[in-house]
Amino acid sequence: MFYETSACDCEYGRVHCAQNVLLIRPPQSTKMPQDPKHIAEAQKQRLKLKQKVIKTSPGIVNLQIVGSGAPGAPASVYLFSDQTRYLFNCGEGTQRLAYEHKTKLSCLENIFMTRTCWERIGGLPGICLTMQDVGVPNVTLHGPPGLDELFKAMRRFVILKDMKVQAAECKAEDVFDDHVMSLKYVAIRKEKESASNSEEDDQIQDTQVDDTDYYAYEKRKKSEPKSKISIAQQDWTKRQEESVMAYICKLKLRFGQLSLEKCVDRGVQPGPLLGQLKNGNDVTLPNGTVVKSSDVRGPDDPGPVFIFIDIPNEKYFRDLDDKNEVFAPYQSTATEEANQALYVLHFSPLEVMQRPEYRKFVDRFSASTRHIALNDSNSFSGYVASHRIQYHLNQIDKDIFPLLKEQNNNYHQNDAKIEGTSFVKSTSLSYLHVRPKRGIDRSQEAVINPSEYLQELEILPEFKIALEQLHQKLKQRRPQHQIVPRSEKFPRIVFLGTGSSIPNKTRNVSAILVHTSADASILLDCGEGTAGQIIRLYGHEEAESIFRTLKAIYISHLHADHHLGLFGLLQTKRKLLDTNNEKVLLIAPEQISYWLRLYDCRFEPIHKDYVLIKNADLVDQPLRDERVLDLGLTEVATCRVRHCPHSFGVALTMDSSNNGEPVKITYSGDTMPCQNLIDLGRNSTILIHEATMENELEAEARIKMHSTLSQAIDQGKKMNAKYTLLTHFSQRYAKIPRIESELETNLGIAFDNMVVTLDDLPQLSLFYPALKAMFISHFEEMEQKAIKRGNKKMRLEGNSGSSSKEPSPIR
């Protein structure tokens, strides 16, 4: 049974009104990160708004589930009031969910972490970059020791020049206090283990300090002096997670509503006395009459209590039980009913929640307390837009664009995994009303709605015509019966992330999985959220076999959007395979070793999950030994490309599954047009090349050292690639890049969750007319932007005395 409230049906939508307490959030357009001038202006505006806020306890406070902790999704909760915001935990993918569901980050100043593991902190870099762009000047991280080291370790590839990140010193049972709430830190410690040196055996000893400026090429002025940190200055002491942090939150007292009728009855005149009575102060009238505030106000709200708890395993049970006196004032033993916890939000894993020791903790709370599960007892990740576009693309081709394998939460049927418990499942946009107390609101909850997605295509008549024409052409070209099942065709290329810089609703950041055989695969780049993409595409059960085949991970360069998913992927692989987990070959720039070792020493052990092979070593001496044979390949070769320092392209060569010519797959990574890549990829079967910018933005592409669409296509022609697949599109092109003419017969456009075999390649160019018709509104929007750019350029040329007589693009 769930406590629910209905959404407001008034003309104002989701606003602060008597019927509805949810916040309205205007649509956010896809945009690139702002320049410093815009950030500075946003910070000024934000400060002005903040100064206007009356520092009284807010009347509206809600908890929004951002990520439910479902397989492949982060577990994170957003606490928002009409004055300020707080975030609890920030795993990989939080930024993408916040963007998709229009979670406003401009008022966020405090982030509370229950643990320092990647599962809880992996989304911090992305969320902080977004907060910087919207003008947040500083943010404070709260949680167990070590959070301050995270951004120091990432300072070379996560650049936060316009926002200060600091870590609060959170001592056990200290209190964070502001005008919204009082929050008590409760440190829960792990049982001490006997000292062991087993984790030290395989440590990397020859780590080089990475002082590279990976964004120097974008700066128009001289680079700032580099901060020198020697290998000796870095603390390499092994630190293991010894405690987790629980949070007991209590809203500040809010005085009852002032009754003007009662004030008039007692002779209070309009003016400042009303304000004093409203704020809880008694007043004396000119005639000497004392009017008590309590006599002219409604009942006070003493402030509800809600708790966040995260117990990783059974080693924390003893201290959890010992700390019960801290929780007792908010359990069924509370001296006042108002102090009984309204909600307890559980980040603890499902297997921990099922233990009797944990049930003992839960059973101490009042029967009225709602226990919210934020783990894999939930089934839906919350990424609605990914399902919407996949249902659309699936109408074009059901094999190349397979449907994602996850389902909505079933609230009407008790899940066997949490049967017999008082835990409540949740998903993105579940709202827990704290003030006023209105229970759980699922009216805005993120759900998969296939009939709605298909209906959206029904109202596009041009798409229906284009789709019919496409299917007729495919029927003529494709054989009626498949001789070899699709699952046995190799190589099979799976695009997991096809966007650049930051994720958006429909394109995650870079990752491409290449199945080379039934038993082997290699991942090309590993942006944030890659593990989740695999789980959603293949389903939780089949994902285990996919991770088992993963033998190597290639990282092209050290920009955050190409490697921040590495830790999450390695840990997901280890968790799923357990004792059967094998090391992967990590083919990456040598400079990644500093980041890997620092994380291994100061956060979590990962050094037993990989063996590093330096990209630079494969430039002159390609990998051809038994290690590459285990990958289902015959050769792995690299070259340096024109992007940030230590950027590489790669070529994978393998025998054909049909006993034909060898298959060669070349991947550009990020680069502007580059002769080295042409030489490396000569006569490739497939070139996968970044196409970040539109052709009109060639100057911007040059500054950022990326390629335009035409440049990427030209690279394929120069290397005589049989087929060219375009990827890594700017987030300006959320759905489809703007190509004015029909695609050449050997071209294809990559989408997230697109699965391609060699037999599919000749048909990909035929998809473009149907894709253009499917995304016609997006395409027309891009056309209008291109016209505006053209007109602006002509005006600037005219003002500078240009004598060009070229007609306006409008004509």
C-alpha positions in Angstrom: 0.0 0.0 0.0 1.3 3.4 -0.9 0.5 6.9 0.3 -0.1 9.0 -2.9 -1.2 12.5 -3.8 -2.7 13.5 -7.0 -1.0 16.0 -9.3 -2.4 19.5 -9.8 -4.6 19.9 -12.9 -4.6 23.7 -12.8 -3.5 25.7 -15.8 -0.1 26.5 -14.1 1.1 22.9 -14.2 3.7 21.8 -11.6 3.9 24.8 -9.4 3.6 25.8 -5.8 -0.1 25.8 -5.3 -2.7 24.5 -2.8 -3.2 21.3 -4.9 0.4 20.5 -5.7 3.8 21.1 -4.1 6.1 20.1 -7.0 8.4 22.6 -8.5 8.0 23.8 -12.0 11.1 23.4 -14.1 11.3 25.1 -17.5 12.6 22.9 -20.4 16.4 22.9 -20.7 17.8 23.0 -24.2 20.8 21.0 -25.1 23.8 23.2 -24.8 27.6 23.1 -24.7 29.4 24.2 -21.6 29.3 28.0 -21.1 32.3 30.2 -21.4 33.7 32.0 -18.3 31.8 35.3 -19.0 28.4 33.5 -18.9 29.4 31.6 -15.8 30.4 34.9 -14.0 27.1 36.5 -14.9 25.2 33.4 -13.8 27.0 33.6 -10.4 26.1 37.3 -10.0 22.4 36.6 -10.7 22.4 33.6 -8.4 23.9 35.7 -5.5 21.2 38.4 -6.0 18.4 35.8 -5.8 20.0 34.2 -2.8 20.1 37.5 -0.9 16.4 37.9 -1.5 15.5 34.7 0.2 14.1 35.1 3.7 16.0 32.8 6.0 13.0 31.1 7.5 12.1 27.5 7.6 10.6 26.7 4.2 6.9 25.7 3.8 7.5 23.2 1.0 10.1 20.4 1.3 10.2 17.3 -0.9 12.6 14.4 -1.5 12.9 13.5 -5.2 14.4 10.2 -6.3 16.9 11.0 -9.0 18.3 7.5 -9.4 16.7 4.4 -7.9 19.7 2.2 -7.7 18.2 -0.2 -10.2 20.7 -2.3 -12.2 22.9 0.0 -14.2 21.5 3.1 -12.5 22.9 5.3 -9.6 21.1 5.7 -6.3 20.7 9.4 -5.5 18.2 11.6 -3.8 17.5 15.3 -4.3 16.1 17.3 -1.3 14.6 20.5 -2.5 12.7 23.3 -0.9 11.5 26.6 -2.2 14.9 28.1 -1.0 17.7 25.6 -1.5 18.7 22.1 -2.6 20.8 19.2 -1.3 22.0 16.0 -3.1 22.5 12.7 -1.3 24.9 10.4 -3.2 26.0 10.9 -6.7 26.9 7.7 -8.6 27.7 7.4 -12.3 24.8 8.6 -14.5 23.4 11.1 -11.9 24.2 14.1 -14.2 22.4 12.4 -17.1 19.3 11.7 -15.1 19.3 15.2 -13.6 19.5 16.7 -17.1 16.8 14.4 -18.5 14.3 15.1 -15.7 15.1 18.8 -15.5 16.4 18.7 -12.0 17.6 22.3 -11.3 21.1 22.4 -10.0 21.7 26.1 -9.7 20.7 26.2 -6.0 22.7 23.1 -5.0 25.5 23.9 -2.5 25.8 20.7 -0.4 26.3 17.1 -1.5 26.2 14.4 1.1 27.9 11.1 0.4 27.3 7.9 2.5 30.4 6.2 1.2 33.6 7.1 -0.7 33.3 4.2 -3.1 32.9 4.8 -6.9 29.3 3.5 -6.7 28.4 6.6 -4.7 30.8 9.2 -5.9 31.4 8.3 -9.6 29.0 11.0 -10.8 30.6 13.9 -8.9 32.9 15.1 -11.7 30.1 15.3 -14.2 27.6 16.9 -11.8 30.1 19.5 -10.6 31.0 20.5 -14.2 27.3 21.0 -14.9 26.9 23.1 -11.6 29.9 25.2 -12.7 28.2 25.9 -16.0 25.0 27.2 -14.3 26.9 29.5 -12.1 27.2 27.7 -8.7 30.3 29.4 -7.1 31.1 26.7 -4.5 29.9 23.3 -3.3 30.7 21.5 -0.1 31.0 17.7 0.0 30.0 15.9 3.2 30.8 12.3 4.1 33.5 9.9 5.2 37.2 10.9 5.1 38.8 11.1 1.7 36.4 13.1 -0.4 38.8 16.1 -0.6 41.3 13.9 -2.5 39.0 13.0 -5.3 39.1 16.3 -7.2 42.8 16.8 -6.5 43.4 13.4 -8.2 41.3 14.5 -11.2 42.6 18.0 -11.5 44.1 17.4 -14.9 41.0 16.2 -16.7 38.1 17.7 -14.6 38.7 21.5 -14.8 36.8 23.5 -12.2 38.2 27.0 -12.4 35.0 28.8 -11.8 33.7 26.8 -8.9 35.3 25.9 -5.6 34.9 22.3 -4.3 35.6 21.7 -0.6 35.1 18.8 1.8 33.6 19.4 5.2 35.2 17.8 8.2 32.4 15.4 9.3 33.1 14.2 12.8 30.8 11.6 14.3 27.6 13.1 15.6 28.5 16.6 14.6 25.7 18.6 13.2 25.3 20.5 9.9 22.8 23.3 10.5 21.2 25.9 8.3 17.8 27.6 8.0 16.2 24.5 6.4 17.3 21.6 8.6 19.6 20.2 11.2 21.5 17.2 9.9 23.4 14.9 12.3 26.4 12.9 11.0 26.4 9.3 12.2 29.6 7.4 11.4 29.1 3.6 11.4 32.4 1.7 11.5 33.5 -1.6 10.1 34.8 -4.4 12.3 38.6 -4.3 12.3 40.3 -6.9 10.2 43.6 -8.5 10.7 46.4 -6.7 8.8 47.1 -8.2 5.4 49.7 -7.3 2.7 47.9 -9.2 0.0 46.6 -6.0 -1.6 50.0 -4.6 -1.8 51.6 -7.4 -3.8 50.6 -6.2 -7.3 51.0 -2.5 -6.7 52.3 -0.3 -9.5 55.7 1.1 -8.3 56.8 3.1 -11.3 53.9 5.6 -11.4 54.7 9.0 -13.1 53.1 12.2 -11.9 50.8 13.4 -14.6 51.1 17.2 -14.9 49.6 17.4 -18.4 47.2 20.2 -19.3 44.7 18.3 -21.4 42.8 21.5 -22.3 45.7 23.8 -23.1 44.8 23.9 -26.9 41.4 25.5 -26.1 43.0 28.5 -24.2 43.5 31.7 -26.1 46.0 33.1 -23.6 49.1 31.6 -22.1 48.6 28.6 -19.9 48.7 29.1 -16.2 51.8 27.7 -14.4 51.4 24.1 -13.6 51.3 23.0 -10.0 54.2 20.8 -9.4 53.6 17.7 -7.3 56.4 15.2 -7.1 55.9 11.5 -6.6 57.4 11.8 -3.2 54.8 14.4 -2.1 51.8 12.2 -3.0 50.5 10.1 -0.1 50.5 6.5 -1.4 49.5 5.1 2.0 46.9 2.4 1.5 43.6 3.6 2.9 40.6 1.3 3.0 37.0 2.3 3.7 36.6 1.9 7.4 33.4 3.8 8.0 30.2 4.9 6.3 28.0 7.9 7.1 24.4 7.9 8.0 22.4 11.2 8.1 19.6 12.0 10.5 17.8 15.1 9.1 15.2 17.2 10.9 13.5 20.2 9.4 13.5 23.4 11.3 10.4 24.4 13.3 7.9 26.3 11.1 5.4 28.5 12.9 1.8 28.0 12.1 0.0 30.2 9.6 -1.0 33.6 11.0 -4.8 34.1 11.2 -5.6 37.7 10.2 -9.1 37.2 11.5 -7.8 36.4 15.0 -5.4 39.4 14.8 -8.2 41.8 14.0 -10.3 40.4 16.8 -7.5 41.2 19.2 -7.0 44.7 17.9 -3.8 44.3 16.0 -3.5 46.9 13.3 -1.8 46.3 9.9 1.9 46.9 10.1 5.1 45.5 11.5 3.4 43.9 14.5 1.9 41.3 12.2 5.3 40.3 11.0 6.5 39.8 14.6 3.5 37.7 15.5 4.1 35.6 12.3 7.7 35.0 13.4 6.6 33.7 16.8 7.1 36.9 18.9 4.5 38.2 21.3 3.6 41.8 20.9 2.2 44.6 23.1 -0.4 46.9 21.6 -0.4 50.7 22.3 -3.2 50.2 24.8 -1.0 47.8 26.8 -2.7 44.6 25.7 -0.3 41.7 25.2 -1.1 39.5 22.2 0.6 36.1 22.2 1.8 34.8 18.9 0.5 31.3 19.8 -3.0 32.7 20.1 -3.2 34.1 16.6 -1.4 31.3 14.7 -2.3 27.9 13.6 -0.5 24.8 14.9 3.3 24.9 14.5 5.1 22.3 12.4 7.9 21.0 14.7 9.8 19.6 11.7 9.6 16.1 10.3 12.6 13.7 10.5 14.0 11.6 7.7 17.1 9.4 7.7 19.6 8.1 5.1 21.4 4.8 5.8 23.9 2.8 3.7 25.3 -0.4 5.2 27.7 -2.1 2.6 28.0 -5.5 4.2 27.7 -7.5 7.4 30.9 -6.2 8.8 29.1 -3.0 9.8 26.2 -4.7 11.7 27.9 -4.6 15.1 28.5 -0.9 15.1 25.1 -0.2 13.6 23.6 -2.0 16.6 25.9 -0.2 19.0 24.9 3.1 17.6 21.2 2.5 18.1 21.0 5.0 20.9 21.6 7.7 18.2 18.6 6.5 16.2 16.4 5.6 19.1 14.9 9.2 19.6 13.5 8.8 16.0 12.2 5.2 16.2 9.1 3.9 17.9 10.6 4.8 21.2 10.6 8.5 20.4 9.3 10.6 23.3 7.2 12.7 20.9 5.3 11.4 17.9 6.6 14.3 15.8 10.1 12.9 16.2 9.3 9.5 14.7 11.1 9.3 11.4 8.8 10.0 8.4 11.1 8.3 5.9 14.2 6.1 6.0 16.0 5.9 2.7 18.0 2.8 2.4 21.1 2.8 0.0 22.1 -0.6 1.5 22.4 -3.5 -1.0 19.5 -5.8 -1.3 21.4 -8.8 0.1 22.2 -6.7 3.2 18.6 -5.6 3.6 17.5 -9.2 3.6 19.7 -10.1 6.6 18.0 -10.5 10.0 20.5 -8.1 11.6 19.3 -5.4 9.3 15.6 -6.3 9.8 16.2 -5.8 13.5 17.3 -2.2 12.8 14.3 -1.6 10.6 11.8 -3.1 13.0 12.7 -0.6 15.7 11.0 2.2 13.7 7.4 3.1 14.0 4.8 1.4 11.8 4.1 4.8 10.2 7.7 5.2 9.0 8.1 4.6 5.3 11.2 2.6 4.3 12.4 3.4 0.7 14.7 1.0 -1.1 17.3 2.5 -3.4 19.0 -0.6 -4.8 18.5 -3.4 -7.3 15.2 -4.4 -5.8 14.0 -1.7 -8.3 13.9 -2.6 -11.9 13.7 0.6 -13.9 16.8 2.9 -14.3 14.8 6.1 -15.0 16.3 6.7 -18.5 13.0 7.3 -20.3 14.4 9.1 -23.3 16.7 6.1 -24.2 13.6 3.9 -24.4 11.6 6.4 -26.4 14.2 6.8 -29.1 15.0 3.1 -29.2 11.3 2.3 -29.8 11.4 4.8 -32.6 14.5 3.4 -34.2 13.3 -0.1 -33.7 10.6 0.6 -36.3 13.4 1.2 -38.8 15.2 -2.1 -38.1 14.5 -4.5 -35.2 18.0 -6.1 -35.4 20.2 -3.1 -35.7 18.1 -1.2 -33.0 17.0 -3.8 -30.5 14.7 -2.8 -27.6 16.3 -2.3 -24.3 15.8 -5.0 -21.7 14.5 -3.4 -18.6 10.9 -3.0 -17.2 8.9 -0.6 -15.0 8.7 -1.3 -11.3 5.6 -3.4 -10.5 4.1 -1.9 -7.4 1.0 -4.1 -7.4 2.9 -7.3 -7.0 5.1 -8.1 -4.1 8.6 -8.8 -5.4 10.0 -12.0 -4.0 13.3 -10.2 -3.4 11.8 -8.0 -0.8 8.7 -10.0 0.1 7.6 -9.9 3.7 9.4 -6.6 4.3 8.2 -3.1 4.8 10.4 -1.7 2.1 8.9 0.4 -0.7 10.3 0.4 -4.2 11.0 3.6 -6.1 12.1 5.0 -9.4 13.2 8.4 -10.8 10.8 11.2 -10.1 9.1 9.5 -7.2 8.4 12.3 -4.8 8.4 11.9 -1.0 6.5 14.8 0.5 8.1 15.9 3.7 6.4 19.3 4.4 3.5 19.2 4.1 3.2 15.5 4.9 1.4 14.1 1.8 3.0 10.7 1.5 4.5 9.3 -1.7 3.6 10.8 -5.0 4.0 8.7 -8.1 2.1 10.9 -10.5 5.2 12.2 -12.1 7.2 9.0 -11.9 9.4 8.0 -14.9 7.9 5.0 -16.7 8.4 3.2 -20.0 5.3 3.8 -22.2 5.7 2.0 -25.5 2.2 2.8 -26.8 2.9 6.5 -26.3 6.2 6.3 -28.2 4.7 4.5 -31.2 1.8 6.9 -31.3 4.3 9.8 -31.6 5.4 8.2 -34.9 1.8 7.9 -36.1 1.4 11.6 -36.4 4.3 11.9 -38.8 2.9 11.1 -42.2 6.2 11.7 -44.0 7.9 9.2 -41.8 5.4 6.5 -42.6 6.0 7.0 -46.3 9.8 7.1 -45.9 9.6 3.9 -43.7 7.6 2.0 -46.2 10.1 3.0 -49.0 13.0 1.9 -46.8 11.5 -1.5 -46.0 10.9 -2.1 -49.7 14.5 -1.3 -50.5 15.8 -3.5 -47.7 13.6 -6.4 -48.8 15.1 -6.3 -52.2 18.7 -6.2 -50.9 18.6 -8.6 -48.0 18.4 -12.4 -48.3 15.1 -14.0 -47.2 16.8 -16.4 -44.9 19.8 -15.8 -42.7 22.4 -18.6 -43.3 24.4 -17.6 -40.2 22.4 -16.5 -37.1 23.1 -12.9 -36.2 24.4 -13.8 -32.8 27.2 -15.8 -34.5 28.4 -13.0 -36.9 31.7 -11.4 -36.0 32.8 -8.7 -35.7 29.7 -7.2 -34.2 29.9 -3.6 -33.2 27.7 -2.2 -30.5 27.6 1.6 -30.0 27.1 2.3 -26.3 27.8 6.0 -26.3 27.9 8.3 -29.4 27.8 11.8 -27.9 30.6 14.2 -27.0 31.7 16.1 -23.9 28.6 15.5 -21.7 25.8 13.0 -21.9 22.3 14.1 -22.9 19.0 12.3 -22.9 19.6 10.2 -26.0 23.4 10.1 -26.5 25.7 9.0 -23.7 29.4 9.7 -23.9 31.9 7.6 -25.8 31.9 3.8 -25.7 31.9 1.2 -28.4 31.9 -2.6 -27.8 33.4 -4.8 -30.5 32.5 -8.5 -30.3 35.4 -10.3 -32.0 34.2 -13.8 -31.3 31.7 -15.7 -29.1 34.2 -15.6 -26.3 36.0 -12.3 -26.7 35.2 -8.6 -27.0 37.1 -5.3 -26.7 35.7 -1.9 -25.5 36.8 1.2 -27.3 36.7 4.1 -24.8 34.7 4.0 -21.6 32.7 7.1 -20.8 30.7 7.6 -17.6 27.8 5.2 -17.4 29.1 2.6 -19.9 28.4 -0.3 -17.5 24.8 0.8 -17.2 24.5 1.1 -20.9 25.5 -2.6 -21.2 23.1 -3.7 -18.6 20.1 -1.9 -20.1 20.9 -3.1 -23.6 21.5 -6.8 -22.8 19.5 -7.2 -19.6 20.9 -7.9 -16.2 21.2 -11.6 -16.7 22.8 -11.6 -20.2 25.1 -8.7 -19.2 27.0 -11.2 -17.0 28.0 -13.2 -20.1 28.9 -10.0 -21.9 31.3 -8.9 -19.1 32.7 -12.4 -19.1 33.7 -12.0 -22.8 35.3 -8.6 -22.2 39.1 -9.1 -22.5 40.4 -5.6 -23.2 39.5 -1.9 -22.8 41.1 0.7 -25.0 41.2 4.3 -23.9 42.0 6.8 -26.7 42.9 9.8 -24.5 42.4 11.2 -21.0 39.5 13.6 -21.4 36.8 12.7 -18.8 34.1 11.8 -21.3 36.3 8.9 -22.6 37.4 7.2 -19.4 35.4 8.1 -16.3 33.3 5.0 -16.7 36.3 2.7 -16.3 36.1 2.2 -12.5 32.4 1.6 -12.6 32.8 -1.0 -15.4 35.6 -2.8 -13.7 33.7 -3.0 -10.4 30.5 -4.1 -12.1 32.4 -6.8 -13.9 34.0 -8.0 -10.7 30.7 -8.0 -8.8 28.9 -10.0 -11.5 31.7 -12.6 -12.1 33.0 -12.8 -8.5 35.7 -15.5 -8.3 35.5 -16.1 -12.1 36.6 -12.5 -12.8 39.7 -12.2 -14.9 42.0 -9.2 -15.5 41.4 -7.2 -18.6 44.1 -5.7 -20.8 43.9 -1.9 -20.3 45.4 -0.3 -23.5 45.6 3.3 -22.5 47.9 6.4 -22.3 50.7 5.8 -19.8 49.6 8.9 -17.9 46.5 7.1 -16.7 48.6 5.1 -14.3 48.8 8.0 -11.8 45.0 8.3 -11.6 44.7 4.5 -11.4 47.2 4.1 -8.6 46.0 7.1 -6.6 42.4 5.8 -6.7 43.6 2.3 -5.8 45.6 3.5 -2.8 43.3 6.1 -1.4 39.8 4.9 -2.3 39.2 1.3 -3.4 41.5 -1.5 -4.7 41.3 -1.9 -8.4 44.9 -3.0 -9.4 43.9 -6.7 -9.6 41.3 -6.0 -12.3 43.6 -4.9 -15.1 47.0 -5.1 -16.8 48.2 -1.8 -18.4 49.6 -1.7 -21.9 50.8 1.7 -23.0 49.3 3.1 -26.2 52.6 4.7 -27.2 54.3 1.3 -27.2 52.0 0.1 -30.0 52.8 2.9 -32.4 56.1 1.3 -33.5 55.5 -2.2 -32.2 51.9 -3.4 -32.7 50.6 -6.1 -30.4 50.7 -9.4 -32.1 51.5 -12.0 -29.3 49.3 -14.5 -27.6 47.5 -11.7 -25.6 46.0 -10.3 -28.8 45.0 -13.8 -29.9 42.9 -14.1 -26.8 41.1 -11.0 -27.9 40.0 -12.7 -31.1 42.4 -10.4 -33.1 45.6 -10.7 -35.0 46.9 -7.2 -34.4 46.4 -4.1 -32.4 48.2 -1.0 -33.6 48.0 2.7 -32.6 49.1 6.1 -33.9 49.2 9.5 -32.4 46.4 11.9 -33.5 45.8 15.6 -33.4 43.8 16.3 -30.2 45.0 16.9 -26.6 48.3 15.5 -25.5 48.6 11.7 -25.5 45.7 11.1 -27.9 45.7 8.0 -30.0 43.9 6.3 -32.8 43.7 2.5 -33.0 43.4 -0.2 -35.7 42.1 -3.7 -34.8 42.8 -6.5 -37.3 41.1 -9.9 -37.2 40.4 -12.9 -39.4 37.1 -12.9 -41.2 34.4 -15.2 -39.7 33.5 -16.1 -43.3 37.1 -17.2 -44.3 37.3 -14.1 -46.5 39.7 -11.1 -46.3 40.9 -10.0 -42.9 38.7 -7.4 -41.2 40.3 -4.1 -40.1 38.4 -1.7 -37.8 40.0 1.7 -37.3 38.8 4.0 -34.5 39.8 7.6 -34.5 39.1 8.6 -30.9 39.0 12.4 -30.9 41.0 14.1 -33.5 41.0 16.8 -36.2 42.0 15.5 -39.7 45.2 13.6 -39.3 47.6 11.9 -41.7 48.8 9.5 -39.1 45.3 8.1 -38.8 45.0 7.8 -42.6 48.3 5.8 -42.7 47.2 3.6 -39.8 43.8 2.9 -41.2 44.8 2.3 -44.9 42.3 0.0 -46.6 40.2 -0.4 -43.4 37.0 -2.4 -43.6 35.4 0.0 -41.2 36.5 3.4 -40.1 34.7 4.7 -37.0 35.4 8.4 -36.9 34.4 11.3 -34.7 32.2 13.9 -36.4 31.7 16.4 -33.6 30.8 19.6 -35.5 28.6 20.7 -38.4 30.5 21.7 -41.6 29.8 25.4 -41.0 31.6 25.2 -37.6 35.0 24.2 -39.0 36.7 27.1 -37.3 35.3 26.0 -33.9 36.2 22.4 -34.7 39.8 23.5 -35.4 40.0 25.4 -32.0 38.8 22.3 -30.1 40.8 20.0 -32.3 37.8 18.0 -33.5 36.5 17.0 -37.0 33.5 18.2 -38.9 31.1 15.8 -40.7 32.8 16.4 -44.1 36.3 16.1 -42.7 35.4 12.7 -41.1 34.0 11.5 -44.4 37.0 12.8 -46.2 39.3 10.9 -43.8 37.6 7.7 -44.8 38.0 8.4 -48.5 41.7 9.2 -48.1 42.4 5.9 -46.2 40.3 4.0 -48.7 38.0 2.7 -46.0 35.3 0.4 -47.3 32.7 1.9 -44.9 32.7 4.9 -42.6 30.6 5.2 -39.5 30.2 8.6 -37.9 30.0 9.1 -34.1 30.9 11.5 -31.2 28.3 14.1 -32.2 28.2 17.4 -30.4 25.3 17.6 -28.0 23.9 20.3 -30.2 22.7 17.4 -32.3 20.9 15.4 -29.7 19.1 13.2 -32.1 20.6 13.4 -35.6 23.4 15.3 -37.3 22.5 17.8 -40.1 23.6 16.4 -43.4 22.1 18.4 -46.3 22.4 15.7 -49.0 21.7 12.0 -49.0 24.4 9.8 -47.5 26.9 8.2 -49.7 26.4 4.4 -50.0 29.3 3.6 -47.7 28.3 5.9 -44.8 26.4 5.3 -41.6 25.3 7.4 -38.6 25.8 5.8 -35.2 23.2 5.9 -32.4 23.4 4.7 -28.9 22.4 1.0 -28.6 22.9 0.3 -32.2 24.3 -3.1 -33.1 26.0 -3.5 -36.5 27.4 -6.6 -38.4 29.4 -6.5 -41.6 26.2 -7.6 -43.5 24.4 -4.5 -42.2 26.9 -2.0 -43.5 25.7 -1.6 -47.1 22.1 -0.8 -45.9 23.0 1.9 -43.3 23.1 4.8 -45.8 19.5 3.9 -46.8 18.3 4.8 -43.3 18.9 8.6 -43.5 15.7 9.7 -45.3 13.6 7.8 -42.7 15.7 9.1 -39.8 15.3 12.7 -41.1 11.6 12.2 -41.3 11.5 10.7 -37.9 13.3 13.6 -36.3 11.9 16.3 -38.6 11.3 18.9 -35.8 14.8 18.5 -34.5 16.2 18.7 -38.1 14.2 21.9 -38.8 15.4 23.5 -35.6 19.0 22.8 -36.7 18.3 24.3 -40.1 17.0 27.5 -38.5 20.1 27.7 -36.3 22.3 27.3 -39.4 20.4 30.1 -41.2 20.9 32.4 -38.2 24.6 31.6 -38.1 24.8 32.4 -41.8 23.0 35.7 -41.5 25.1 36.7 -38.5 28.2 35.9 -40.4 27.1 38.0 -43.4 26.3 41.0 -41.1 29.7 40.8 -39.5 31.3 40.6 -43.0 29.2 43.6 -44.1 30.2 45.6 -41.1 33.9 44.9 -41.7 33.6 46.3 -45.2 33.2 43.0 -47.1 32.1 43.5 -50.7 30.7 40.0 -51.0 27.5 39.9 -53.0 26.5 36.4 -52.0 22.7 36.1 -51.3 21.4 35.6 -47.8 20.9 32.0 -46.8 17.2 32.9 -46.3 16.8 33.4 -50.0 
